[in-house]
Amino acid sequence: MKKTFPQSTEFIYQLFSLIIVIILVHAVYVAIIRPGADAFLTEQAVLMEKDPSHVTERSVFVTIRDYEQETCFILMLWALAIMAYKAFSTNKHRALLLLDLIPLAEGMRILPEDTSDLSRQVQALPPDQKKALLPRVLLAALQRFSSTRNIQDVSDATHAYCSAEGERLDAELSMVRYIAWAIPSIGFIGTVRGIGLALGQAYKAVQGDIFDVTQSLGIAFNSTLIALLISIVLMFLLHQLQLLQERYILDTEAYCEEKLTSHLHTR
């Protein structure tokens, strides 16, 4: 139960963050963006009716008004919420690297007989800190040294434990990667829909009315534009989160080497 509780907490966080993002984004679209876009398009249609040579201006509301763009913003904010949770958790656990969890005097050696006392000091940490990578690695290393009395085994165990944690953190980003892939795909769906609408209204262009055709083509190009821009930003932030997690893993392994492994002696 202790191992599944953090995962359950993260799942609940992701679920409720998605619900909240959907409600907020849709509310903004219904109350501000779509009414603003409709008013702008109505104004431009009147101006073009009066002056066929009128050049239609661009509007941010029109650029982001369609359902594809709304979906992209929902996914982007949901991904940002997931990454913020993981970044906060990583920074919180990283703060343990500033603590001296294995207090040793200058030149003091750690013998196999000392591992029990040191393990109890680590186990005395608060429950939320004991779940972090560093205490778990230290406990595993001390237990390995107590049972095998081999320093190389301790080093190998520390490296293996940190590598496994790195793989776990990387695997937990699969949902964010899926969102980063899905956003451009949704943009292309908007492109296909917009082109289809434009082709269905081609007869109006033959009659000289190109307003509806250009509006449909705007759906096609605007959805792809917004999706690609969001994807670029999201991928940049994802790589920054991966870099933060990789540094955390490497710093944890270096901490164990400096504070523990270098002080181990078999006799």
N, C-alpha and C positions, 0 to 999 in steps of 0.2 A: 504493500500500500504506500509506503514512503516513497518508492521509486516512481509510482504512477501519479502521485498527487501533483507534482510540478507540471507534468505533461497535461493533466486534466485542467489545471489552472490556465495554462497557455492556450489550450483549445477553447475554453470558455471565453478568454480574452479575445481570441481571434473571431469567435462567433459574434460576440456582442459588438466588437469594433466594426465588423462588417454591417451589422444591422444599423448601427448608429450612422455610419458613413452613407449608407443607402438613403436613410431618412433625411439627413442633412443636405446631401447633394441634390436629391430630388426636390426638396423644399426650395432650394435656391433656384433650381431650374424652373419650377412652376411659378414662383413668386417674382423672379427678377429676369432671368435670362430669356425664356421663351416669350413673355410679354414684350420685353424690350426688342427682341428680334422681329416679332410680328409687327410691332409699330414701325420699326425701321424699314422693313420690306414694304409695308403699305405706303409709307411716305415715298420710297423710291419708285414704286409702281405708279403713283400719281404724277411724279415728276417726269417719268418716261412717257406717260400718256400725253402730257402737255408738250414735251419736247423729246421726240424720238432719238435725238442725238445726245441726250443726257448720258453722262458717264456715271455708272452706278458706283457709289462709294463703298468702302469696306467697313464692316462693323465687327467688333469682337463678339458681340452677342450672336450675330449671324454665323460667325465662324465656329462657335461651340454649341449651337442650339440643338443639334440633332441627337437622336438616341445613342448613336455610336459614340459620340464625344462624351455624353453623360456617363455611359458605361465605362469608358476609358478613365474618366476622372474618379469614378467609384473604385475601380480596381487600383488606380494609382494611390489613392488615399488609404485604402486597405493595406496595400503592400507597405506603405510608409509606416502605418501603425504597427505592423508585424516587425519591421526592421527596427523601429524605435524600441519596442519591447526587448528585442534581442540585444540591441546596443546597450540599453540600460542594464540588463542582466549581466552582460559581459563586463561593463565598467564597474558594476557593484562587486563582482567576484574578483576583478583585477585589483581592487583596493586591498585585498588580502596580501598581495605581493609586497606591500609596504610594511607589513607586520613581521615581527620576528617570531614565527611559530615554533622554531627550534632554537630556543635561547641557549647559546653556548659561550663559554668564556674563551678568550684568545688562546689558541693552541690546544683546546680541549678535544679529546678524541671520543668517538662513539663506539662502544663495544656492543656485541650482541646482547649482553646482559642489561644494557641501558635502554633498549628499545621499548620495554614495557612502560617505563616512566615517561618517555617522550611521547609514546602513543596516547597515554592518558591525558597529556597536556593538549594534544590536538583534539582528542575526543571531547574535551571540556569546552570547546567552542560552542557558541549558540547554534541551534539547529539550522537556521537559515545560512550560516557560514559553513557549516559542515557539508552542505550539499555542493559547495563550490569545488572546482577541479583541484586546487592546491591542497586542501586538507585530505582529499581522497587519495591523491598521489602520494603524499607523505605517509599516510597510514599504510598504503599498499607497499611502499618501499621499506618501511620499518618492519612490517610483518615478513616481507621476503628476506630481509637481512637476518631477522631472528630465526627463521626456519632453515635458511641455506648457509648462512655465514659466508656468503660470497658477494664481494663488492660488485663484480661485473654483472651478476644476476640482478642486483639492485638497479644498476644503471640501465640494463636492458628492460627491466620491468617499468621503470620510470618513462623511458622512451616509448615503450609500447602503449602505456596507459595514456600518455599525452597524444600519441598518434591516433588512438581510438577515439579520444575526445574530439580531436580535430575533424575526424571523419563524421562523427555524430553531428557536430555543429554545421558542417557542410551539408549533410543530408537534410537537416531541418530547414535549410533555405530553399528546398525544392519547390515549395508553394510560391515563394517570391519569384523564383526563376520561371515558373509556369505563368505567373501573372505578367512578367516582363515579355514572355513570348506571346501571350494571348492578346495584349494590347495592340500591337501592330496588326494582328489577324483581324481584330474587330474593326480597325481602321480600313482594312482592305474590303471587309464586308460592306462598310459604308460606301466605299468606292463603287463596288458592283451595284449596290442598290441605287446610288445616284445616277450612274450611267444608264441603268435600266429605266429609271424614271425619265431621264432625258430622251432616250430613244422612243419611249411611249408618247412623248409630247412633241415629236419631230414635226408633225403636221402643222403645229402652231408656228414653228419657225418658218415653214414654207409660206405661211400666210402673212409673215412679217412680224409676228409676236414672239420675240425671243426671250421675254422675261422669265417665263416658267422654265424654259430649257436651261437658261443660265443659272437659275436657282437650283435646279436638279444637279447640274454639273458642279455647283458650289458644294452640294452635299458630298459628292464624290471626292473632290479635292480637299475640302476642309477636314473631313474625317481622317483621311490619310495623314494630312499635315499634323493635326493635333496628336494622333496616335504615335507618330514617329518622334515628335518632340517629347512627349511623355516618356516614351521608351528610352530615349537617350538619357534623360534625367534619372530615371529609375535605375538603369544599368550602372550609371556612375555611382549612385548611392549604394547600390548592392555591392559593388567592388570595394567601396570604402568600408562597408560592414565586414566583408570577408577579410580585408586587410587587418581590421581591428581584432577579429577573432584569431587570425593566424599569429599576430604579434602576441596575443594573450597566451596562446599555447606555447610558443617559443620562449616567452619570458617565464612561464611556469616551469618549463623544463630546465631553464638556466637557473632559476631559483633553487630547485631541488639539487642541482649539481653543486651549486655554491654553498648552500646552507646545510646540506645533508650528506650527499655522496662523498664530497671531498674530506669530510670529517670521519668517515667510517674506517674502522680498523678491526681486524679479526682478533688481535691480541695486544 
